[in-house]
Amino acid sequence: MPKIEIGVTRKLFCNTCKIDTNHEVKAIHVREENIYDEEVGDPPFAPILYWQRWEYKFWVCRGCDTSMLEETYTDPGIYDHEAEEHIDSTSTTFYPQRIYRIRAQKQFRHLDEKLESIYQEVIVGFNAGVKIGCSMSLRALLEGICVNKGITDWGLEKKLIKLEEGHHLPSNIVECLLSFKFMGDDAAHKLEAPSKDELELAISVMEDLLNFLYEAKYELALKAKKLAKTRESDIANLKNKRASESKKKKEGMAKT
């Protein structure tokens, strides 16, 4: 790779533009450190075993004017006995982290604190690449939803059946949610991690489920009550009329 100096531009992924854009390096800082053989003598007079190098580059996007820091760490790596030299190895990290497939956490205003905490673990695990932990958290979140709805049967399959029987979800949706059982079982018992694409789809399903069970129903009830207040007297009259008709019907049945 050619040497990069201040003013040089390079294509890098921009979190704001969401694509690779031209970035200009505005500043460069280098830090080096020698590691001495302290068994032979005291630094800096002891022989140098190896060295380490950190190079920091401050990049600014030429499109949106946001910035980021690139840290490149270099060390001698593994000693090659045939070549009688160390092979340098480097690693690069960007701050803030590049969000090629980082998933943003959605905000649920009416979600129970415990469920929200598990949902946060799902998102953190996904973004960190902890696939097994993420899939287990997804199953725990689904079980937590069932418990939150008053379903305490042992086992996710039985909980889901009760979720359907309680008319919380239609049967076709409940059947599809069994995927979370097998995903969690594979992660916990076989240490088999699902792919990132499968996890991303599973998170989308879970977010829609949370929105349906908590956000949408709450908002619907809130708006319905607000609308009802505009016709409060008409609704009250209708209720009284129905109550009166029901009473007359019962009285008529009693006479016969």
C-alpha positions as CSV (number, residue, x, y, z in Angstrom):
1,M,0.0,0.0,0.0
2,P,1.4,3.4,-0.9
3,K,2.5,5.7,1.9
4,I,-0.4,8.0,3.0
5,E,0.4,11.6,3.8
6,I,-1.7,14.6,4.9
7,G,-4.0,15.7,2.1
8,V,-4.2,12.3,0.4
9,T,-7.7,11.0,-0.4
10,R,-8.9,7.5,-0.2
11,K,-12.2,5.6,-0.7
12,L,-13.6,4.6,2.7
13,F,-17.1,3.7,4.0
14,C,-18.9,6.6,5.5
15,N,-21.5,5.9,8.2
16,T,-23.4,9.1,7.3
17,C,-23.4,8.7,3.5
18,K,-23.9,4.9,3.8
19,I,-21.5,4.3,0.9
20,D,-17.8,4.4,0.0
21,T,-16.9,8.1,-0.4
22,N,-13.7,10.0,-0.9
23,H,-12.0,10.8,2.5
24,E,-9.1,13.2,3.0
25,V,-6.5,12.6,5.7
26,K,-6.1,15.7,7.8
27,A,-3.7,14.5,10.5
28,I,-1.3,11.6,11.2
29,H,0.3,10.6,14.4
30,V,2.7,7.7,15.0
31,R,3.7,6.0,18.2
32,E,6.4,3.3,18.5
33,E,7.5,1.2,21.4
34,N,10.5,-1.2,21.8
35,I,10.2,-4.3,23.8
36,Y,13.5,-5.2,25.6
37,D,15.0,-8.4,26.8
38,E,15.0,-7.6,30.5
39,E,16.6,-11.0,31.3
40,V,19.8,-9.7,29.8
41,G,19.8,-6.1,31.1
42,D,17.7,-3.0,31.9
43,P,16.1,-0.8,29.2
44,P,17.3,1.0,27.2
45,F,20.6,-0.9,27.4
46,A,19.1,-4.4,27.0
47,P,18.7,-6.0,23.6
48,I,15.5,-5.2,21.7
49,L,13.3,-8.3,21.4
50,Y,10.8,-6.7,19.1
51,W,9.0,-3.4,18.4
52,Q,5.4,-2.2,18.1
53,R,4.0,0.6,16.1
54,W,0.6,2.5,16.1
55,E,-0.3,4.9,13.3
56,Y,-3.4,7.1,13.7
57,K,-5.0,8.8,10.7
58,F,-7.8,11.4,11.0
59,W,-10.0,11.1,8.0
60,V,-12.8,13.6,6.9
61,C,-15.5,12.7,4.3
62,R,-15.4,15.0,1.3
63,G,-19.1,14.5,0.9
64,C,-20.8,15.1,4.3
65,D,-17.8,16.5,6.2
66,T,-18.0,13.9,9.1
67,S,-14.8,12.4,10.4
68,M,-13.3,9.2,11.8
69,L,-10.1,7.9,13.2
70,E,-8.2,5.0,11.7
71,E,-5.8,3.1,14.0
72,T,-3.3,0.7,12.4
73,Y,-1.3,-1.5,14.7
74,T,1.9,-3.2,13.5
75,D,4.1,-5.8,15.3
76,P,6.8,-8.2,14.1
77,G,4.4,-11.1,14.1
78,I,5.7,-14.7,13.9
79,Y,9.4,-15.4,13.5
80,D,10.3,-17.1,10.1
81,H,13.1,-19.5,10.9
82,E,13.9,-20.1,7.2
83,A,14.1,-16.4,6.4
84,E,15.6,-15.7,9.8
85,E,13.3,-12.7,10.3
86,H,10.0,-11.6,11.7
87,I,7.0,-11.3,9.4
88,D,5.2,-8.0,10.2
89,S,1.5,-8.3,10.9
90,T,-1.0,-5.4,10.9
91,S,-4.5,-4.8,12.1
92,T,-6.7,-1.8,11.4
93,T,-9.6,-0.4,13.5
94,F,-11.9,2.5,12.7
95,Y,-13.5,4.8,15.3
96,P,-16.4,5.0,15.4
97,Q,-17.0,1.5,14.1
98,R,-18.0,1.3,10.5
99,I,-21.7,0.3,10.3
100,Y,-21.8,-1.8,7.1
101,R,-24.3,-4.1,8.8
102,I,-24.7,-2.7,12.2
103,R,-28.3,-2.8,13.3
104,A,-29.8,0.1,15.1
105,Q,-31.9,-0.5,18.2
106,K,-35.6,0.4,17.8
107,Q,-37.4,2.3,20.6
108,F,-40.5,0.7,22.1
109,R,-42.3,3.1,24.3
110,H,-44.7,0.6,25.9
111,L,-42.3,-2.4,26.4
112,D,-41.7,-4.0,29.8
113,E,-38.3,-3.2,31.3
114,K,-37.2,-6.8,31.4
115,L,-38.2,-7.4,27.8
116,E,-36.5,-4.2,26.7
117,S,-33.3,-5.4,28.5
118,I,-33.3,-8.8,26.6
119,Y,-34.0,-7.0,23.3
120,Q,-31.0,-4.8,23.9
121,E,-28.9,-7.9,24.4
122,V,-30.1,-9.2,21.1
123,I,-29.0,-6.1,19.2
124,V,-25.6,-5.8,21.1
125,G,-24.9,-9.5,20.4
126,F,-25.8,-9.2,16.7
127,N,-23.6,-6.1,16.2
128,A,-20.7,-7.7,18.1
129,G,-20.9,-10.8,15.9
130,V,-21.8,-13.0,18.9
131,K,-24.2,-15.2,16.9
132,I,-24.8,-18.0,19.5
133,G,-25.5,-15.5,22.2
134,C,-27.7,-13.5,19.9
135,S,-29.8,-16.5,18.9
136,M,-30.2,-17.6,22.6
137,S,-31.3,-14.1,23.5
138,L,-33.9,-14.1,20.7
139,R,-35.4,-17.3,22.2
140,A,-35.3,-15.8,25.7
141,L,-37.1,-12.7,24.4
142,L,-39.9,-14.8,22.9
143,E,-40.2,-16.8,26.1
144,G,-40.3,-13.5,28.0
145,I,-43.1,-12.2,25.9
146,C,-45.2,-15.3,26.7
147,V,-44.5,-14.9,30.5
148,N,-45.4,-11.2,30.2
149,K,-48.8,-12.4,28.8
150,G,-49.3,-14.6,31.8
151,I,-48.2,-17.8,30.2
152,T,-45.9,-19.8,32.5
153,D,-46.1,-23.3,31.0
154,W,-42.8,-25.2,30.8
155,G,-41.2,-25.2,27.4
156,L,-41.4,-22.7,24.5
157,E,-43.6,-24.9,22.4
158,K,-46.3,-25.1,25.1
159,K,-46.0,-21.4,25.7
160,L,-46.6,-20.6,22.0
161,I,-49.7,-22.9,22.0
162,K,-51.1,-20.9,24.9
163,L,-50.2,-17.7,23.1
164,E,-52.5,-18.8,20.2
165,E,-55.3,-20.1,22.5
166,G,-55.3,-16.7,24.3
167,H,-56.0,-15.1,21.0
168,H,-52.8,-13.0,21.2
169,L,-51.6,-14.2,17.8
170,P,-53.1,-16.1,14.8
171,S,-52.1,-19.8,14.4
172,N,-50.1,-19.3,11.2
173,I,-47.8,-16.8,13.0
174,V,-47.5,-19.0,16.1
175,E,-46.4,-21.9,13.9
176,C,-43.7,-19.9,12.3
177,L,-42.4,-18.7,15.7
178,L,-41.3,-22.3,16.4
179,S,-38.2,-21.4,14.3
180,F,-36.9,-19.5,17.4
181,K,-37.2,-22.7,19.5
182,F,-34.9,-24.7,17.0
183,M,-32.5,-21.7,16.6
184,G,-32.1,-21.4,20.4
185,D,-31.8,-25.2,20.8
186,D,-29.0,-25.5,18.2
187,A,-27.2,-22.6,19.8
188,A,-27.5,-23.9,23.4
189,H,-27.1,-27.6,22.9
190,K,-25.1,-28.0,19.7
191,L,-23.1,-24.8,19.7
192,E,-24.3,-24.2,16.1
193,A,-24.7,-20.6,15.2
194,P,-27.1,-19.4,12.6
195,S,-25.9,-17.2,9.7
196,K,-26.0,-13.4,10.0
197,D,-28.7,-13.2,7.4
198,E,-30.9,-15.6,9.4
199,L,-30.3,-13.7,12.6
200,E,-31.1,-10.4,10.8
201,L,-34.4,-11.8,9.6
202,A,-35.2,-13.3,13.0
203,I,-34.6,-9.9,14.6
204,S,-36.9,-8.2,12.1
205,V,-39.6,-10.7,12.9
206,M,-39.1,-10.1,16.7
207,E,-39.3,-6.4,16.2
208,D,-42.5,-6.6,14.3
209,L,-43.9,-9.0,17.0
210,L,-43.0,-6.5,19.7
211,N,-44.6,-3.7,17.7
212,F,-47.8,-5.7,17.1
213,L,-48.2,-7.0,20.7
214,Y,-47.3,-3.8,22.5
215,E,-46.9,-0.7,20.4
216,A,-49.7,-1.1,17.8
217,K,-52.3,-2.4,20.3
218,Y,-51.6,0.3,22.8
219,E,-51.7,3.1,20.2
220,L,-55.0,1.6,18.7
221,A,-56.6,1.6,22.2
222,L,-55.4,5.1,22.9
223,K,-56.7,6.5,19.7
224,A,-60.0,4.6,20.0
225,K,-60.6,6.0,23.4
226,K,-59.8,9.5,22.2
227,L,-62.3,9.1,19.3
228,A,-64.9,7.7,21.7
229,K,-64.7,10.8,23.8
230,T,-65.9,12.9,20.9
231,R,-69.1,10.7,20.8
232,E,-69.3,10.0,24.5
233,S,-73.0,10.8,25.0
234,D,-74.1,8.8,21.9
235,I,-72.1,5.8,23.0
236,A,-73.6,6.0,26.5
237,N,-77.1,6.2,25.1
238,L,-76.4,3.1,22.9
239,K,-75.1,1.2,26.0
240,N,-78.2,2.1,28.0
241,K,-80.5,1.1,25.1
242,R,-78.7,-2.3,24.8
243,A,-78.9,-2.9,28.6
244,S,-82.6,-2.1,28.6
245,E,-83.3,-4.4,25.6
246,S,-81.3,-7.2,27.3
247,K,-83.3,-6.7,30.6
248,K,-86.6,-6.9,28.7
249,K,-85.5,-10.0,26.9
250,K,-84.6,-11.7,30.2
251,E,-87.9,-10.7,31.8
252,G,-89.8,-12.0,28.8
253,M,-88.0,-15.4,29.0
254,A,-88.7,-15.6,32.7
255,K,-92.5,-15.1,32.1
256,T,-92.6,-18.0,29.6
